[in-house]
Amino acid sequence: MAQRRNMRETIYLAVKERIVRGRYRPGQHLVESFIAEDLETSKTPVREALARLEQEGLVESFPYRGYFVRVFTREDLDEIYELRELYEGACARICAEATDHQVIADQLVGFNRHAEEAFNDMRLSDVHDNFARFDEIIFSRTKNQRLRNHIASITELVLLGGAITNRIPGRVEESLRQHEGIIAAIAAGDGDLAETVMREHVRSLREEQAAERAVWPM
């Protein structure tokens, strides 16, 4: 029984990863038999995984048609990024006002540098991973459990947005530059500035996604 639960969890995480990383694109039909073959499993755990992912907002189903990677509307995008701007701005302020703000800044420098190296080597998946870790460091500093819960509730949506947005020409370079500004504000212990530059960063992501309509099919 435990082995079966572990297998179901493994399949669920594998399908989620493919969606979050953009391997399964928005609007793509998620054919259970194809996914099962890809993951070398039966259709039952795949069906269970898709049902869970629908509850999390990454997948949507239609009668007689099956499951599809969720297509985000302009309204969805606006709501996600309004929340993200508030949450990440607040977390950046917390980091800057922490007693060990310089330690936090040093950690962020490392992930931003690794992301730049990955980008120069054309390893976009590694760029995405390091950007995600950059965000995780900032999120992890809040002790407000309600804030942490709200962040967790949209994490996958944020990751999906990042995986897609990083394909927009010039976006990675701009994010690297904006991250440097966030790091500098945190290193200086300036909470006001850290929140401001973080919110500007998130807002720019939102604006580019809105402009690049082909990225999130409407």
Number of C-alpha atoms within 10 A of each C-alpha: 6 7 8 10 10 11 14 19 14 15 22 20 14 16 20 21 16 13 24 22 19 18 13 17 21 21 17 15 17 22 15 18 15 12 18 18 11 9 15 10 15 13 17 12 20 24 22 15 20 25 16 15 21 17 10 14 15 21 23 20 16 8 6 6 10 14 22 21 22 21 17 20 14 15 8 11 17 17 11 18 21 15 15 21 21 14 19 21 25 22 27 31 25 24 30 28 18 17 11 13 20 18 14 19 23 14 16 26 17 13 21 22 15 17 27 22 14 18 18 11 11 11 13 18 16 17 25 23 19 21 25 18 17 19 18 13 18 22 22 11 16 18 11 9 9 10 15 16 11 13 17 13 13 17 18 19 20 18 21 22 23 21 23 20 20 20 12 13 9 9 15 21 14 15 19 17 13 18 21 18 17 27 26 20 25 30 21 16 22 19 20 17 20 29 26 17 21 26 23 16 21 20 17 16 21 21 13 14 21 16 10 13 12 9 18 20 14 11
